[in-house]
Amino acid sequence: MNLRAHDPARADKAGLKAGNHIEREVWGDFADDPLHLKETADAIRQAIVSGKAIHIEVESDEVLDPNEVEAPEGRLLTVMHYRRERSRKIVKAKKQDVLKKLGRLTCEACSFDFAERYGARGDGFIECHHIKPLADLAEAGNTRLADLALLCANCHRMLHAKRPWLSIDELRTLLNLER
């Protein structure tokens, strides 16, 4: 009903009279393509009923010139995912534990120290990696501090770049930084 605020033929029967900017973008994406609207709505309904994630391909008529180094980006997409719950509390506890033991937070693979490199802006900044991947758990469980490692963003991304994922020791070997 709220989309009617953007439909000139139905504006007088709108739910919210003004609508919002996201509704305006949705209206713009679908107003002239009812088939695409129906396919997208059906896919969303199917995902809700089945409980499974979906991927909707979006076709574009735009052809990029191979000599141009640009591409359209920034379009608003709706995506449905399943995501494993993560605890900020255990991450905070891990950082506090490492600070207490070492006095600083450094990457466990390459020893990068955000505070050393970036000063106050990097103080306390580092990513937390689950040594036992949550995605591989059959069901929810408890995480211990020993199940976590602190990594810089680059090392964290490299561990997860390809399956099978690397261990931290394997990444250190690639970096020639065995401890």
C-alpha positions as CSV (number, residue, x, y, z in Angstrom):
1,M,0.0,0.0,0.0
2,N,2.9,2.4,0.7
3,L,4.1,2.1,-2.8
4,R,0.9,3.7,-4.0
5,A,2.2,7.1,-2.8
6,H,4.5,6.9,-5.8
7,D,2.0,5.6,-8.3
8,P,0.3,8.6,-10.1
9,A,-2.7,6.4,-10.8
10,R,-3.3,5.5,-7.1
11,A,-1.7,8.3,-5.1
12,D,-5.1,9.2,-3.6
13,K,-5.4,5.7,-2.2
14,A,-1.9,5.5,-0.7
15,G,-1.1,4.0,2.6
16,L,1.5,6.6,3.7
17,K,0.8,9.7,1.7
18,A,4.5,10.8,1.2
19,G,6.3,7.4,1.2
20,N,10.0,7.3,1.8
21,H,13.1,7.4,-0.4
22,I,13.6,3.6,-0.4
23,E,10.0,3.1,-1.6
24,R,10.6,5.7,-4.3
25,E,13.7,3.6,-5.4
26,V,11.7,0.4,-5.4
27,W,8.9,2.1,-7.4
28,G,11.5,3.3,-9.9
29,D,13.0,-0.1,-10.3
30,F,9.6,-1.9,-10.9
31,A,7.0,0.6,-12.1
32,D,7.7,-0.1,-15.8
33,D,8.5,-3.8,-15.5
34,P,5.6,-5.7,-13.9
35,L,7.0,-9.0,-15.0
36,H,10.3,-8.4,-13.2
37,L,8.2,-7.3,-10.2
38,K,6.1,-10.5,-10.2
39,E,9.2,-12.7,-10.6
40,T,11.0,-10.9,-7.7
41,A,7.9,-11.0,-5.4
42,D,7.4,-14.7,-6.2
43,A,11.1,-15.5,-5.4
44,I,10.9,-13.6,-2.1
45,R,7.7,-15.5,-1.2
46,Q,9.2,-18.8,-2.2
47,A,12.3,-18.0,0.0
48,I,10.1,-17.2,3.0
49,V,8.0,-20.3,2.7
50,S,11.0,-22.6,2.0
51,G,13.3,-21.0,4.5
52,K,16.1,-21.1,1.9
53,A,18.2,-18.2,0.7
54,I,17.6,-17.0,-2.9
55,H,19.7,-15.3,-5.5
56,I,17.9,-13.1,-8.1
57,E,19.8,-12.3,-11.2
58,V,19.4,-8.8,-12.4
59,E,19.7,-8.2,-16.1
60,S,21.0,-5.0,-17.5
61,D,20.7,-3.7,-21.0
62,E,23.8,-1.5,-20.4
63,V,26.9,-2.7,-22.4
64,L,30.2,-1.5,-21.0
65,D,32.8,-0.1,-23.4
66,P,35.9,-2.3,-22.8
67,N,38.0,0.9,-23.1
68,E,36.2,2.5,-20.2
69,V,37.3,1.7,-16.6
70,E,34.0,2.3,-15.0
71,A,30.9,0.4,-14.1
72,P,27.5,1.3,-12.6
73,E,27.3,0.6,-8.9
74,G,25.3,1.6,-5.9
75,R,21.9,0.2,-6.8
76,L,19.8,-0.8,-3.9
77,L,19.4,-4.6,-3.7
78,T,17.4,-6.8,-1.4
79,V,19.2,-9.9,-0.3
80,M,18.1,-12.7,2.0
81,H,20.8,-14.6,3.8
82,Y,21.3,-17.0,6.7
83,R,24.0,-15.8,9.0
84,R,25.5,-17.5,12.1
85,E,25.0,-15.5,15.3
86,R,28.3,-14.1,16.7
87,S,28.9,-12.8,20.2
88,R,30.5,-9.4,20.7
89,K,31.0,-10.3,24.3
90,I,33.4,-13.2,23.5
91,V,35.3,-11.0,21.0
92,K,35.7,-8.3,23.7
93,A,36.8,-10.9,26.2
94,K,39.4,-12.2,23.7
95,K,40.8,-8.8,23.1
96,Q,41.0,-8.0,26.8
97,D,42.7,-11.4,27.5
98,V,45.4,-10.7,24.8
99,L,45.9,-7.1,26.0
100,K,46.4,-8.4,29.6
101,K,48.9,-11.1,28.5
102,L,50.8,-9.1,25.7
103,G,50.0,-5.5,26.4
104,R,49.0,-5.0,22.7
105,L,46.8,-6.4,20.0
106,T,48.7,-7.8,17.0
107,C,47.8,-10.1,14.2
108,E,48.5,-13.7,15.1
109,A,49.7,-14.4,11.6
110,C,51.8,-11.4,10.5
111,S,52.2,-9.4,13.8
112,F,50.6,-6.3,12.3
113,D,49.7,-3.8,15.1
114,F,47.0,-1.3,14.2
115,A,47.8,1.0,17.2
116,E,51.5,1.1,16.2
117,R,50.7,2.0,12.6
118,Y,47.6,4.2,13.0
119,G,48.1,5.6,16.5
120,A,45.0,6.3,18.5
121,R,42.7,5.5,15.6
122,G,44.0,2.0,15.5
123,D,44.0,1.4,19.2
124,G,41.9,-1.7,20.1
125,F,41.2,-2.4,16.4
126,I,41.7,-5.9,15.1
127,E,39.4,-8.7,13.7
128,C,38.5,-11.8,15.5
129,H,38.7,-15.2,13.6
130,H,36.9,-18.4,14.6
131,I,39.5,-21.2,14.4
132,K,36.6,-23.6,14.3
133,P,34.4,-22.2,11.5
134,L,30.9,-21.5,12.7
135,A,29.6,-22.4,9.3
136,D,30.8,-26.0,9.8
137,L,28.9,-26.4,13.1
138,A,25.8,-28.6,12.9
139,E,24.1,-26.5,15.6
140,A,24.8,-23.6,17.9
141,G,27.4,-24.1,20.5
142,N,29.7,-22.4,22.9
143,T,32.9,-20.6,21.9
144,R,35.9,-20.5,24.1
145,L,38.7,-17.9,24.0
146,A,41.0,-20.6,22.7
147,D,38.7,-21.0,19.7
148,L,39.4,-17.5,18.5
149,A,42.4,-15.7,17.0
150,L,43.1,-12.1,16.4
151,L,44.0,-11.2,12.8
152,C,44.5,-8.1,10.7
153,A,42.0,-7.7,7.9
154,N,44.4,-8.8,5.2
155,C,45.3,-12.1,6.9
156,H,41.7,-12.7,7.8
157,R,40.6,-12.3,4.2
158,M,43.5,-14.6,3.0
159,L,42.4,-17.4,5.4
160,H,38.9,-17.2,4.0
161,A,39.9,-16.6,0.3
162,K,39.5,-20.2,-0.8
163,R,38.3,-23.5,0.5
164,P,39.7,-25.4,2.2
165,W,40.5,-22.5,4.5
166,L,44.0,-22.1,5.6
167,S,45.0,-22.5,9.2
168,I,47.0,-19.6,10.8
169,D,50.1,-21.8,10.8
170,E,49.7,-22.4,7.0
171,L,49.3,-18.7,6.5
172,R,52.4,-18.0,8.5
173,T,54.3,-20.5,6.3
174,L,53.1,-18.6,3.2
175,L,54.4,-15.4,4.8
176,N,57.6,-17.1,5.9
177,L,56.9,-16.0,9.5
178,E,56.8,-19.4,11.3
179,R,56.8,-18.9,15.1
